[in-house]
Amino acid sequence: MEKIEYAMILRALLWDVSECGDLGYIREYDNKCFVCLIDILGHGKNARSIAVEAEKYLEANYQRNLVDIMNGLHKHLYGSRGGVVLMCRLDIPAGKLQYTGIGNVTGRVIGFNQHRMLSKDGIVGFGSISPIIRECDFSDHDLLILYSDGIKEHFNLLEHLPLFTGDTESIVSGVLKEFGKKTDDACCIALKYIK
């Protein structure tokens, strides 16, 4: 039987989560898992309050179609400083991942099925966006990893392979320690798919 294991880590630039504009959100339901990472522009208490509003919206809407969620979040945050967003839904029994992204949140699938998630340009809550759904397949022990720009975007997996072979708690802690920037809020989510 297929199952998942996941973990998330969040670090505020100012060392207090009440001033962190990054948000990780994970919900399991009906043999599916919804995962979302939001990076509100800037940091501080204002960024955190916008992230909290985004979380409230997700809590009420995470089971909807991803494009509908993204467009609704865009309307919900409109007039704020906005943010960048990558959201995914994994159908656990089928091993199928759907995702949509706006802006520079990084998403990767590491394992048998290597995949770098593509996001469209834009800011959720500002201007116009046109999200589209993309898909990829999961195999046994594939790892989904999402991270904000508070973590170095590019790194060589082969040089750091041991970092990605442990449990998801050690993966997110290791990614933050190894690749976290000291100049921004940071969030990392790891989800492992196990058949």
Summary of the structure (lengths in Angstrom):
residues: 195
radius of gyration: 15.5
end to end distance: 5.8
largest distance: 45.0
contacts: 686
relative contact order: 0.22
helix: 27%
strand: 37%
